[in-house]
């Protein structure tokens, strides 16, 4: 199921945070949003999972304007993993993961056998099955990130929206998480700060600057030395990855280099 953002605009307190953003994410495609802090990435994502109502434009999932869907139907189609996805109560890991089934249930009905198996598989895939009985507030930041992704996957969405999902993760779990996203068969829109991770994980990349989309396309076409200098204000050398051939950025820490 495809995701289409059409002419999205967001104004808050008289300031334009996102301006005329249009971006398509094809069915089963992984598209990354990158850009400097304050460029509008998270704001755009909030419109996709309906935490924020845009001033203009439309978000469509499978051709349907999400503004016309019920919240239950929207949650059945779109799952989100946000930067501020805190769990305020000390539920166990398995309880938090099971919350992903809420859009598909009525009342307080117990999980079916299939749903319990779905939760167990998601926890196993994300290497948190051994944490199932732990209180989520006792976990490290990285462990909690994996719990929240498991909850989103258990939701069985058609579209997955993630805002900095690799925050707090060690290198192994960063790679594993992004591999899960590529292999999940879902339509994925993900915000990433690490340009090398974005190049490795995404089919296409959209670059935001001051609320505007300034580039969009395959990583090799978008992540150029001139664009990185113009948008991010840093000097980088782009080299081919020795195994995949994809672009990798090498940064010069000394300004005179």
Secondary structure, DSSP 8 states (H G I E B T S, - for coil): --EEEEEEEEEETTEEEEEEEEEEE-TT-EEEEEESTTSSHHHHHHHHTTSS--SEEEEEETTEEGGGS-HHHHHHHEEEE-TT----S--BHHHHHHGGGGGG--TT----HHHHHHHHHHHHHTT-GGGTTSBGGGS-HHHHHHHHHHHHHHTT-SEEEEESTTTT--HHHHHHHHHHHHHS--EEEEE-S-HHHHHHH-SEEEEEETTEEEEEE-HHHH--HHHIIIII---EEEEE-TTT--EEEEE-SSTT-
